[in-house]
Amino acid sequence: MRPWQERYVILTNKALRYYKEKTALQEVATKEAVGIIPLINITKAEYLPDKKIGCRFDVTIKNRRVYAWDGATPGEAKQWVHQIGKAIEFMKREEKEKKKEKIDVCRMEMIG
């Protein structure tokens, strides 16, 4: 496991984006993210109460890489896991709707 590095994270409806500096959170439009984890690649987000840290949560992606994060409190770490899960569910519903719309458009074109 790599040593801890301080990162500041933003959850969008498409990805987890992380930055080196806290000021980047206010300047997202102009700052380039150090890393981007597309929600579609996330296979698991879980809270792991660690005896040493106590506020850890992990995000696992498809290639089995694990990103370990540390919330300010156990409640914050749990909230991150919950919100990541909600964002993934929302993204999947959107994708399903887009596929349905494409199928409906194809049917209309075929009939018309």
Residue pairs with C-beta under 8 A, 6 or more apart in sequence:
1 68
4 68
4 70
6 20
7 18
7 19
7 20
7 34
7 35
7 69
8 18
8 19
8 20
8 21
8 22
8 24
8 25
9 16
9 17
9 18
9 19
9 69
9 80
10 16
10 17
10 18
10 19
10 25
10 28
11 80
11 83
11 84
11 87
12 87
13 39
13 87
13 90
13 91
14 38
14 39
14 91
15 36
15 37
15 38
15 39
16 36
16 37
16 39
16 42
16 59
16 84
17 28
17 33
17 35
17 36
17 37
18 33
18 34
18 35
18 36
18 37
19 25
19 31
19 33
19 34
20 34
21 31
24 31
24 33
37 59
37 61
37 67
39 84
39 87
39 88
39 91
40 91
41 61
41 62
41 63
42 59
42 60
42 61
42 84
42 88
43 60
43 61
43 62
44 58
44 59
44 60
45 57
45 58
45 59
45 60
45 80
45 81
45 84
45 85
45 88
46 57
46 58
46 60
46 81
47 56
47 57
47 74
47 77
47 78
47 81
48 56
48 57
48 58
49 56
49 74
50 56
53 70
54 74
55 70
55 71
55 72
55 73
55 74
55 76
55 77
56 68
56 69
56 70
56 71
56 77
57 68
57 69
57 70
57 71
57 77
57 78
57 80
57 81
58 66
58 67
58 68
58 69
59 66
59 67
59 69
59 84
60 66
60 67
61 67
69 77
69 80
70 77
71 77
71 78
71 79
71 80
